[in-house]
Amino acid sequence: MSVEAKITQPSAERVVVAGRVMPEFHHIGVEPLTGACGAEVTGVDLRKPLSDEVLREVMLAFEHFLVIMMRDQDLSIEQHKAFSRYFGELTELPQAPTYAGQSDMQEVRREAHEPVSVVPFTRFHTDSPFLPRPPLCMVMRAIDAPRYGGDTAFANMYLAYEELSDGMKETLGRLRVVYSGKDIWSKNAKLDKDKQLRLRESHSFSEDHLESVHPAVRSHPRTGRKALYVTPAYFKHFEGWSPEDSRSLLDYLAHMPHKLQYQCRIRWKPNTVIVWDNRFLQHCGIHDYENERRHLVRTTIIGERPI
Ligand code: MN
């Protein structure tokens, strides 16, 4: 193709990122983080109510990029919750430690002197898949972050699914997964004190809310786009399969989010706010730092029953 031909192409229509043509934005700044997922959004002040035009574009960026990041957002608890409610209804979680006495906020906190083991899931996972309606998204803000390290990595599970062969897609399309959070407290209590996770001490969820069966491939309720929804966290077995039979397929699928071409990373700074889609991304905190405090606080928005 000649140089002239390239210039005369309407360039905005050809930008494909996160597996789809990138939408146009006129009211906010949107800078993709990688070709796979994630974007930095600028020109928004989350302390105030958002105008209709800005909100529409923030939602569009969230849907397209699956994780959006805004810097320098010094939010009060009430401002954090007010922004979160644009995404849906806030929910408590049975297992995650709460923040500042707020039953509908959680924290991920590792003090400078603490070992990595206080934080759960330093491998790729989706949060709380044992719930009948697992979280749609999280709105997370950094209070303290290490100077270097402590990023959170994300992997686009639409892309992971789309690259599977037709035979594998067909097999997975029939599979359902039993996820259970029933035994995390008893398992944790058996660990040595210095190896125990920080878990919420009490909650009002009934036992039948701590175990669910979900499809291995889930679809976006509006667009129908499909994504892999299999993760080792809380995984018991594929429905109708023994834990032993389930293991080798699980191990194979658990490897998918590790592929670099599906990923982006968020570098935290104090007052960085992100919103990530917990349905179609997997995520993982990276504990490549020592002797520094990392304190992230968040709300959780309840999602639909996976379809
Ligand atoms: Mn998590």
Residues whose N, C-alpha, C, O or C-beta is under 5 A from the ligand:
A	BS01	MN	D127
